[in-house]
Amino acid sequence: MKNGLLTVQRLQCGHCGGELPVMGRYVTFQCRTCFRRCVITDDGLAPLNVYRASPPEEREGTIVYLPFWVLRADVDALRKNISSVMTGLAEISQKIATTRIEADPSKPDWIIELGMNLMGADPADVRAPAMIDSPNLSKRLPSRARLEHILGRMESDGRWHVYIPAFWTTNTRTYLKIGQLMTRRQPAFNAERFDDPGKPVMCVLGPEDAVRLVDYIFFATLPESIQTCSSFMKRIHLEASNPVLIEFPFLESSGSLESLVGEFHIQSQMVGIDPTA
């Protein structure tokens, strides 16, 4: 779909013209003639390079590979964005805290009309907005020290990546949880180009959709003390590089899958795995 219009295209290899196999819910294809891979994007079929991460060590058992879109975060742009947002919110809070409501002499004074001055209070004091105290400010502005700690950690890693799960799952919350775990851990791994013929990549998420999910995954990695600052959260955005599709190894065990790179477990019934992959 493009510009709100639904289009129908033939599944045809852009390299050799061969017909591509129908993959159901999956958006990645491998040509049966030239074995080139492609992916469905907002603009149609596009060439696709796929990489596969190697297990860090030999493990007994069945290893399955699950696809993730991996994007490199622009930490420098994030730092500038956060600085601008924090400065802007601080200025807004200061203006609110120092603003007084001026009475309009052409209209009846509602405070006097209601008899509130009979309580012994000065009408000017009643009209004045409450000063923004520290608890109220904390809901609008996160701790600068905490933000600096997070930015410093992201910068110290050299390359900080966001991991967007791209496999099929029966529980959409699985995407957020696994993406959060992988992104928080920033695992070290070695990956090589994966071109094996007859080995489909079971990817249900296109690259543009992965880009749209970057902020959701990144926000999920932040501490609750920052997530609850709604005014701040609405204004920040994480810029990231073009997504790269990488398959990561998971070890099958009774009822669960163990990530050999991220070092966490997920329930195997939540993930749709093709036994031939």
Buried (B, 14 or more C-beta within 10 A) or exposed (E): EEEEEEEEEEBBBBBEEBEBEEBEEBBBBBBBEEBBBBBBBEEEBEEBEBBBBEBBEEEEEEBBBBBBBBBBBBBEEBBEBBEEBBEEBBEEBEEBBEEEEEEEEEEEBEBEEEEBBEEEEEBEEBBEEEEBEEEBBEEBBBEEEEBEEBBEEBEEEEEBBBBBBBBBBEEEEBBBBBBBBBBBBBBEBEBEEBEEEEBBBBBBBBBEBBBEBBBBBBBBBBEEEBBEBEBBBEBBEBBBBEBBBBBBBBBBEEEBBBBBBBEBBBEBEBBBBEEEB
